[in-house]
Amino acid sequence: MMPSVAWLPHPLLSAVLVVVWLLLVNSVSIGHVLLGSLLGVLVPLFTHALWPGRPRIYRRGRLLRYGAMVMWDIVVANLEVAKWIVGPQDKLRPAFVEVPMDLTDEFAITVFTGTVSLTPGTVSAEVSSDRRTLLIHALNVADPDELVATIKRRYEAPLKEIFECSP
């Protein structure tokens, strides 16, 4: 992690904002570099109080493996959804399914819900107020119990190891 100073609370975000600004304006003129740098300093400075605490990551290697697995699942799910959409749509079985969650870390829950939404064919609809259940909508559900088991095994279990493992 890069060290932060009071006027630069999130240096990596600041650098990313500068680069994104320069890509958006498609120019590296001194004026745009200065404006991007100003935004890179001011946006994190003014939003610093809104940021949650840094998540504790217990297994960094598994985080990389998790990211690769999610990317693969996104590619595979895109192909499946494309097949469903060009095929007969009367065979689709959309459904809302409740997934009980064992995760307790707020950041892990956020990553979990985001992962479900990123995977084509499923979207996170609501997290219960007690943070114990995730309601998802799936485009094609043959067996709700199998869908729940797959989501818990592929996404929740690795996140539990990454973010909630005892040190």
Disulfide bonds with the S-S distance in Angstrom:
none
